[in-house]
Structure formats: C-alpha cells, structure tokens
C-alpha cells in the first residue's frame, strides 16, 4: 500500500509529474496550476476569500492499491496523513497444538501474550518487562520447542515458521519449579509481586528441603569477595545472599538480600533507558552481585538518581527511601493505597505520573510502561520531586 501526499495538484513544471489523465487526491494532474474550483473563477493568488473554493469531494491522502491495474485510487480518507508501518511477513506457530499466526520477529512470549490462551499468557517471568529489551537471565519463562535440544527462554527466542511450542509439559514445569525453588531458598522474595507469589504456590515450590538459611553476611562482606574463591558449603544450611541494607543517600535504598540478579536495573541504568552506566554486575557464581564502579558509595558514583532501577526491580531489592522508612516504622499500608494518574509539571515533556497515595500521603511515584512519552521511565524530578506537595 502506498499513499500520495494529500496536498492537491502541484504547480505546473514543479516536482515529478504523474501520467496525464491520472487523478491524485481527486484532481487531474493535467490541470497544473488551475484554480481548485476548475472553472478559473477563483481569486488571484494571495487574495483572501471567505467563500469555499474547495471542491465538494473527498480530500486527504489517497490509498492506492499497488497491485491494481493502473494504480487506481482505492479509497480517499478525510483523516489526514496515513502512517503505514513496516510491512511484516507473518509466520505460523503451533502453541500446545493450536496454530496461530504472528508477525515475523515476534518472540514466543509475545505470541503467548497476543495469541495464546489465558493460561499460556500467564507464563511466569522475572527478568522480562514490556518496556525493556529481553535480558534472558532468570530462565523461569522457558518452554519446550520441538527439535530443540534444550528448553528455550520464551522472552528472547523468536518465532519461526512451523515452530511447535509446548508450554505445560512436565519438563517445563519441573524446570520452572527448580528455578523458583533455588531463587526462593537463597533470596528473600516476600516483597515480590502478587503474580510471583502465586507462581511460587502453583508450581509447588518447597525450599525446606534445602535446609535452614545460613547466617547473613556482614556489611560489605559480599562486596569484598574475589571471583573463584568460594568457601565449602557445610551441607546443613542453604546459602543465601542475606546482608544488611545499604542506606547511603536520601532517595532510595538497596536491599541486596532480595536481589535475584535479573539485570533489569543494570539495563535500565544503561542502554534501555538512562545511559548512565552507574551500576553493573560484579563477581562470579553465587558471589555475583550488583555493584557501583569500584564499589564506591552511591553518592560518589555516576548515579543521577532517576530511580528507573526502582521502577523495574521485581523483588523489592530497590525501593524509595520514603517506602523504606515507612516500612521500618510499621506505617506501610498497601491495602489503603490508591493510584492516580497525572502529568508531571516540572517541564513540558508531558510525562505521565502514577501517584501512589496512602492515607492522604504520596509514598511513591511511577510511570506506566505503555506511555508513549516515558515508556515507564522518569527523571529525578518526576520520580522523587513530590515533597513540596506534602508540605501544603
């Protein structure tokens, strides 16, 4: 499908000419610079007229069928310019025995969300977000693909024509249960989303078989560990990432005892949103952790306090200082929380804000991931600049 400009006939001798006799947007190209009315009675160029000199026919861009003989106009639209997206080939994929068609380049998870049943769309995810590139780290979204040697991550694997996907086999359920079990046995998941808590129950996660949790690390102990130098486990306790909370600034805190190393905060700080690169993964194996450059305190790092890492964290490892202090004081009331959407007033960009209010007090600010301006990301003013409202 192609469109014409919708601006009417061009002056004679200017631009490229269409074949004589072919109409564009309701006017004959051969007319050249004649008046729109077609009888030559229009006003001289530049002279104002209060009358309607436009013909009483449909105007606007003409949708032309390129396969039609002579490229005849198929339809004229009154709505202005038509934005035609990139033409995409569609591929056929079989989801648990049911064939669907999706645009080429769609991931398996995207196909499950768009064309799958409610059960298929409920594929568990931890490191995936709709406003971020696939990270492919947590492996809880794996599915079985016919012909594949191993299970594949549905968030990153793209659909192929004729692909046969199985989402609820015993192999898939066993793998998902093991991932959730290992994470839950070593990480405090009690602040993860309601969906995560539900998946933990539905997949029959049982962390008791790993034994009681080991003692938490001292402050800074995990940051000082060197790659490859691992202590031998005693076999009586479950290793954990438990450690003291890092509180070193006025805007947000880092509780890495809840971190599952999903890398979403790293990507939000990097190429997905902020391009600040203040944090990255450090260490190896079980000692892997999120760290600033040279493990410096956050105020001495490259952090600009946009808080986009908070917005994407799935387990509550990163939360605002406001929320942290309210929780510590026992004054956190999520059951009373309301969310109001408004527009940030600090500049003219037009970012959407979601104000999370508890007991007539703003406790957090987020942004919808599907908003065309923010895509879920904010700056320091939008996310943390609400204290002046509390002082009214």
Number of C-alpha atoms within 10 A of each C-alpha: 10 14 20 16 15 20 12 18 22 16 12 14 9 8 8 8 13 12 10 10 11 15 18 24 24 19 18 17 21 17 17 15 12 16 17 16 13 14 8 10 11 17 12 10 7 6 7 8 10 5 8 9 14 12 12 8 9 13 20 22 25 26 20 19 16 14 9 10 7 10 13 16 20 12 13 20 15 12 9 14 14 17 8 9 6 6 8 10 10 16 17 17 21 17 21 16 10 11 15 16 16 21 15 15 15 19 20 28 27 20 22 23 16 15 16 19 13 11 11 19 16 15 20 20 22 24 25 26 16 11 18 18 16 18 18 21 18 20 23 24 28 28 27 21 19 13 9 8 8 11 17 19 23 28 28 20 18 16 26 18 13 13 17 19 23 18 21 15 11 9 15 18 17 13 18 24 21 17 15 24 21 17 19 19 22 22 21 21 22 13 13 16 13 10 13 19 13 11 18 19 12 10 16 14 18 16 18 11 10 16 13 14 18 16 13 14 14 10 13 12 11 17 16 11 15 13 13 10 9 12 6 6 10 9 9 11 14 19 21 23 24 22 18 16 15 16 15 12 12 11 18 21 22 22 20 22 20 27 24 25 19 20 24 26 23 25 24 27 24 17 13 15 20 21 12 16 17 18 24 16 14 19 17 14 10 13 18 18 19 21 18 18 17 10 15 11 14 22 12 10 15 14 16 14 22 22 28 25 24 24 24 24 24 25 23 22 22 25 20 21 19 16 18 20 13 13 12 9 9 9 12 17 12 11 7 10 16 14 15 10 14 13 15 18 13 11 10 8 11 14 24 24 24 20 21 18 18 18 13 11 13 19 22 19 22 22 24 18 18 11 14 11 15 19 17 22 28 25 16 13 15 23 25 21 13 15 11 7 9 10 6 5
